[in-house]
Amino acid sequence: MEELKLLRDKLMQGFYVDNLYEMSSLCTKLSSRPDMRVPMFVLSVIFRGIAADWDERPIEVEYARDIEMKLLAPVKAMIEAIEDKKRPHEIYVLLDGLIQEFLHTVS
């Protein structure tokens, strides 16, 4: 699917405010598909939340890279699971891990 490829490409461009907002918008668009609704909604909220937080204050490059490195693998795994049409339970497990990492990393 073209939108997932675009999301993967944007993900590789890095976590910076404008790109995070663009990824959030793309995920919101993808969440209109029933087979992607929950994971894409969660990704949209995560990307938008980070972007809004970083948009409000100066962020050190090391801090931004640390967050990106910790979230990159779980996000990529989620995209791969969707592309591979994994079972809902497998996607749920990945979502749970992603949310847990997000909450641990960002809070």
Secondary structure, DSSP 8 states (H G I E B T S, - for coil): -HHHHHHHHHHHH---HHHHHHHHHHHHHHTTSTTTHHHHHHHHHHHHHHHHHHHTS---HHHHHHHHHHHHHHHHHHHHHHHTT--HHHHHHHHHHHHHHHHHHH-
